[in-house]
């Protein structure tokens, strides 16, 4: 029997407020107590197992990076109306765990500066166990990056799933105002070195974020992203505006005396969720958070005003912006607040059949609405580009083995996959300038790129030049070498390709099948499809990271006898993404430069010159 049950049984029946017969009450209480004991034992068993695993990991990492683990049993008080762990509660736990890891490394008090791209992969429910691991990845002068990994464990099956991955930046807050020079993180393993290098890349993205954003805002005004003036189904952004106020009380403060950052994030998520719900008439689900930014502190007694509004919708998801202003008593009476926090939260929603809901388009009315509308488009580009430097996910190898007995099927599937990729709906223009236009397509966790070029040469000449990959290094700086491994047929060739390294990683190499097709009678489109294959004669080399191309290639459409449109498509794998990330995110233009070089290469070529080469 749980503690206190015996004493409860001895209380007078009338004081319990029960209506059932007196003799049945002790029996039901014992039955309930038994369930509580069994449930508690299971919860503690799971927590003990996680604790033992963490203790072992601490021994292995002794002397390495500062690491902290938090285990929590999800109770009804932590959940929403659906019995799922609320995003606000999880944000509180994440911020607490990350802060403790930062202070373990620094040896002084630390505060949250920002939280990068929190991605939510799974939901957790009441009765399950949440395990949060926070680790100092890299220390700079007075700031440090913390990686956070959240795992949910089922109490009964002990199965584990990844809930979230995030990166926080913390700064020191020493007593007396003297700056603390942080000690470097000790690197013990090769993985530590990889994480250490990636932290530097993420820091570069943060530092140049504002410049990149402003550049994309200027660029977005050059091409029309129709603001739905003629659509009847649009919703005014003003209809999604939500305002809420909170009084900061002592329980909301952290151990520094300031308002707990996790609590502010939880309040922000609440108003953002309400704002998103006004578009979908359903319960929105938080997919990701685009960089919580802490601009200044607030303290006990402050009034915090939260303003949330939908900035833009992108088919199956919506971006909500939240702004937080703090007021002390004097500022409150004068109406002069301090802007202390801002964030952009991404939501999706599902219907009764668990199918994703398509959000209606929003219509910006005021100048601020238009600014936020275009800002959401720019942030989407940055967010897509940051996927590599933030998550650095690894793909599951395709292992498409080249088989001469099955070469016809492999060739046709290569071409069909490229055509299917081009035919998909949802492509959105992300940049346009001169003869080059770039589109992106985001499908759950898969990102694809489409670069469209206008060329003043015949489609047949462009096809002959682009289908010969040995000429690719002449115009594409992403290709160092490209040699023929096997002339399979007139339409199919296997190549071995090497590419330059990105940052501090090894250069990559690929083995690809290139399948070419001239137009059918009822078409004017030439096809050059590319897909990775594996050959026993070309094993991976320790000098390179073997990469894979899922689906890529060129579609060349004749405009007239002397001009054509060349489209390059690529369904990006994680190993290829570093070459695209900066271009998608807006802080690099190497893809546009390669496209311009491709145009020049084709337009300067002549048939005689091509034959001689």
Secondary structure, DSSP 8 states (H G I E B T S, - for coil): --TTHHHHHTS-GGGGT--S-HHHHHHHHHHHHHHHHHHHHHHHHHHHHHHHHHHHHHHHTTTSS-EEEEEEE--GGGB-TTSBB-HHHHHHHHHHHHHHHHHHHHSS-EEEEEEEEEEE----BTT-EEEEEEEEEEE-SSEEEEEEEEEEE-TTT--EEEEEEEEEEEEE--TTS-----------SHHHHHHHHHHHHHHHHHHTHHHHHHHHHHHHTTS-----TT-TT-EEGGGG-EEEEEE--GGGB-TTSBB-HHHHHHHHHHHHHHHHHHHHSS--EEEEEEEEEE-S--BTT-EEEEEEEEEEEETTEEEEEEEEEEE-HHHHHHT--EEEEEEEEEEE-B-TTS-B-----EE--SHHHHHHHHHHHHHHHHHHHHHHHHH---------B--GGGHHHHHHHHHHHHHHHHH-S--EEEEEETTEEEEEEEETTEEEEEEEEEESS-HHHHHHHHT-GGGGGGT-TT-SEEEEEEE-SSSEEEEEEEE---TTS--EEEEEEEEEE---TT--EEEEEEEE-B-TTS---TTSEE---SEEEEEEEEEETTEEEEEEEEEE-HHHHHHHHHHHHTS--HHHHHHHHHHHHHHH--HHHHHH-
